[in-house]
Amino acid sequence: MEVKSILIKDTTREERKQIVEESFGNISASCDGCMAGLAEMYQEYIDGTKEIRDINMEFNQIK
């Protein structure tokens, strides 16, 4: 199985949106047990302004 890069430079906006949607299984984050605003947390990645790893690192520092 080939692993595709998820870096902003290697993906389109639509691909990044799909990556986030598939990761959560529910982009609206309205499923039982989903943290409110979780999908919004990754909007900068979808928009191409911040790498997903940077968002995750920031989140982990807050905890």
C-alpha positions, 0 to 999 in steps of 0.5 A: 500500500502506497502512503500518500503525502498529506503535506499542504504542498502535495495536496489540493484543498479538496484532498485536505478536506477529504483527509480531515473528513475521513479522519473523523468519519463525520466532518460536522463533529456531531456524532456521539462523543465528538468534541465540539469544534474538532473539525474547526480545529483543522480548518487552517490545514484545509485552507492550506495555511498550517500543516496538520502536524503543527495543529496537532502539536499545538493541541497537545501542548494545550492539554 
